[in-house]
Amino acid sequence: MYDFLYQRASSRDDAISKHTDAEDARYLAGGMTLIPVLKQRLDQPSNVIDLGDLADLQGVSVDGNSIIIKAMTTHHTVNTSDPVKNNIPALAFLAGTIGDPMVRNRGTIGGSLANNDPAASYPSAVLALNATITTEKRDITADDFFKGMFDTALEEGELITSVTFPIPEQAGYKHFPNPASRYPIVGAFVAKTVDGVRVGIAGAGPCA
């Protein structure tokens, strides 16, 4: 691991300010991806900004015909949330299949989407449910957010604040997990809405 300056953000605005002032900063959400990357010296940021204290970026709520999940909400919280279980049970089920108990209690939905690992589970739900990713700057539709393997529409320093999931008529998720990592070898999230049926695939990327 290379040397870096560790900073804990006290608010969303404080996190953004710290990132702006740094030479080459990274946000730390649950750390399920960033910490291994740093340990293996695959990245060398000047600053690591911990978002763990940001209560304003945690929680689940119902807004009309949508579920809003804030970015620092853990997989465990999504899995056990009554609003999610009652309205999008497939999404609650998906969150409960991620990794192991330690990963589910530390990993966050915002961190997973920002990293956009092709083997992650959440992107399939975001695409199938036609969710909207909200940052401090703008709203980004699911179809516009994912650009490729580990690549998203996020600009440098842009911070995911929440994800809005339209409540579907029906939805389901299934994946075949790697026995060691529990990442999906392949998986699918299928959702039926008033606009039709959408399918998101986990464990795969685009091919020519």
N, C-alpha and C positions, 0 to 999 in steps of 0.2 A: 504494500500500500504506500502510495506517495503521500507526502505531507500536504495538508490542506488546512484552511481555517474553518473550524466548525462553529456555526452560529444557530441559535434557536430564535425563531421568529415569534414575536408576541401578538401579531395580528396579520391578516392578509396583506394589508398595506405595508406593514413592516417587512414582510417576506419579499414583496415585490421591490421595495426600496433597497433592501440588502442585495438582491440579485442584480439590480441596476448598477449599484455601486461597485460590484465585484468585477474582476477581470474576466473570469470564466467560471461561473457558479453553476451548481446543480441543486435542485430541490430534492429533499429527502422526505418521502411520505412514509410508507411502511418499511422501506429498505430491503424488500425481498429480492430486488434485482440490483439496485445500486450498490449495496454493501458487498455482494460477491464480485461485482465488476471492479470495485475499488481494491478489494483484497487481491485480485488477480492482476492488478496494475493494467487494466484495459482502458482506464480513463484516468485523467490527471487534472481534476478541477482545482481552481484556486480556492474556492469556497464551497462548503456544503451547508445548505440552509434547511434546518429541521423544521418541518411543519406540524410536528406532533402535538404542540400546545394549542393549535388553532381550533377551538371549540366551535367557532362560527362556520367552519368547513366540515362539520360532522352532523349527521342526522338524516332522517327519512321523513317525508311528509307527503300528503295527498293534496293535489291542487286540481280540482275539477276531475277531468278524465285522464289525469297523469299522475305518475309517482315521481317525486323529485328526490334524488339521492345526492347528498353533498359529497364532495370529492374525497374527503378524509374519512369517510365512513368505511369501516372494515368489512371484509367479506363475512365475518361472523354476524355482524349487525344486520347486514342485508339478508343473510340466511334466516335469522330469527325474528326479523321485523314483522309485526302483524300487518301493517299496511302493504308490505310486499307480498307476504304469504296470502293475504286475502284477495289481492287484486292481480298479481302476476306470480302465481306459485312456481311457475317454471324458472323465473329469475331467482327466487329464493332457493330453489333446488340447486340451480347452477352454482350459486355462491357456496353452498354446502359441500360441493364436490371439489372445491379448489384446494390443492395441497393437503396439508395436515392441520391439526388444531393450532399449532404455532403460526403457521402461515395465515390461516383464516383470522386469527386474532391480531395480527400485525399488518397484513397486506391491506391495501385500500383500493377502491374502485378507480379513483383518480390516478393513482400511481400506475395501476395496470393499464389503463387506457393511454396514458402519456408514453409509456414504454412501448406499447403495441407489439409485444412478442407474438409471433404468429401462432404459438402454441397456447396462448392465454385463452381463457373461456369468455370473459366479458365482451370482447369485440363482436362475437357471434350474436350475443343478445342485443347489443347496441344496433347492429345492422338489421337484424330480423325485426326488431321492434321500432325501427326508424327513429331512434332516440336523438336527442339534441344535446350536444356537449356545450356547456356554458363556461366561458373564461371571464377574467376581469375586463376583457375588451369586447367580447362578441359572443354570439351563438353560432355554433357550427353543426350542420346536419351530419348525420352518420355517414351518408354517402360522400360527403366532402372531407370528412375528418381523416379517414384512413388512406394513406398514400402508398404504402408498401411496407415491406418487412422493417420493423423498428422505425417507421417513418410516419409522421402525422402532419396535419395542417398547422400544428402549433408553431408560433414564431418563437424566436429566442427569448426566454424569460417569461413567456406567456403561461399563466397559471390556470389550470382547470379548477373551477369552483363548484360545479354541480353537473348532474346528468339528469335529463328529463325523459322519462319513459312513458309514452302513450299506453294506456291500459288496453290490451288486446281482447278480442272476443275469445280466442283460444291461443294457447302457446305450449310448446314442449321443448325439452332439451335432453340430449343424450350424448355421452362421449365414451370413448374407450380409453381409459387412463394408462399411462406408462406405469408399470408396477413400482418403480423406484421414485420418480419425481411427482407422480400423480398428474402431470401435465397431460392434456388430451393428445393421444396419438392422432385421433381425428374425432370430430364431434359436429353436431348440428343443432341449431336453435331454429325452430319453425314457429312463426306467429301469423295468425289470421286476424286482420283488422278490417275496418269498413272499406279500406282502400285495396284489399286483396291479401294475398299470402306472400310473405317474405321469408327467405331462408338465409341464415348466416352460418358459415362453416368455420369451425375451430381446427387448429392444427394443420392449416394449409395456407398457401399464398397464391397470388395470381401467376398464371403461366401463359406463355405466348402460344 
